[in-house]
Amino acid sequence: MTLKIGTLAANDGMTGAVYDALYTHLKDGFPDENPPPDVCDSWKKIAYAVSQGVIKHLEENLEIIQVKTGGSINAAVSGSTGGGGGDNHTHSIGLNAVQNSIVFSQTGDGTGVVKK
């Protein structure tokens, strides 16, 4: 999942989700549950500001802990040895190392970014 703020139009991203929630919960106080455009514009600005603040805070403070991942590793190596012996001959090699059911656990000393 990416963190997408959205726009002042409040039609996508977190801004859209926040605006939709505001509209759903606040429209009841208006005739026919239809707030005037200036009220909706204010809610869009609030939604945009909240979204910017939340995403900025997450980008600067998010810590993900206790991540584990696993799978198998298949490492193939091929080539030739260097020359040796009295006649400086070489040998072809082909190795295939497989390790199944590996689990990697997070150490907490890694770095990364929150994807926008």
Rosetta blueprint (number, residue, H / E / L):
1 M L
2 T L
3 L L
4 K L
5 I L
6 G L
7 T L
8 L L
9 A L
10 A L
11 N L
12 D L
13 G H
14 M H
15 T H
16 G H
17 A H
18 V H
19 Y H
20 D H
21 A H
22 L H
23 Y H
24 T H
25 H H
26 L H
27 K H
28 D H
29 G H
30 F L
31 P H
32 D H
33 E H
34 N L
35 P L
36 P L
37 P H
38 D H
39 V H
40 C H
41 D H
42 S H
43 W H
44 K H
45 K H
46 I H
47 A H
48 Y H
49 A H
50 V H
51 S H
52 Q H
53 G H
54 V H
55 I H
56 K H
57 H H
58 L H
59 E H
60 E H
61 N H
62 L L
63 E L
64 I L
65 I L
66 Q L
67 V L
68 K E
69 T E
70 G E
71 G E
72 S E
73 I E
74 N E
75 A E
76 A E
77 V E
78 S E
79 G E
80 S E
81 T L
82 G L
83 G L
84 G E
85 G L
86 G L
87 D L
88 N L
89 H E
90 T L
91 H L
92 S E
93 I E
94 G E
95 L E
96 N E
97 A E
98 V E
99 Q E
100 N E
101 S E
102 I E
103 V E
104 F E
105 S E
106 Q L
107 T L
108 G L
109 D L
110 G L
111 T L
112 G L
113 V L
114 V L
115 K L
116 K L
